Amino acid sequence: MSLEDELKSMIVRELKIEDVDPASIADEEPLFGDGLGLDSLDAVELVVLLQKHYQVEVKDMDQGRTVLASIRALADFVRSERPGR
């Protein structure tokens, strides 16, 4: 399973997103707004999940906007913070 697939499954499972198949989420699809439809509370939960599952930390809101933009952005962030993953 790719990191992108892991992240999709984690988001759907942990954020309890109903009626969404993780495989249907495009890697470049926005996670917020008109994309997957996550909100600010989901963003906070997602930051905690990244720390819990991948031991990476989003340091501030500016970084968070970039990191939480899409599955691809999340995966790139995890890879950059955890070389060798």
Buried (B, 14 or more C-beta within 10 A) or exposed (E): EEBBBBBBBBBBEBBEBEEBEBEEBEBEBBBBEEBBEBEEEBBEBBBEBBEEEBEBEBEEEEEBEEBBBBBBBBBBBBBEBEEEE
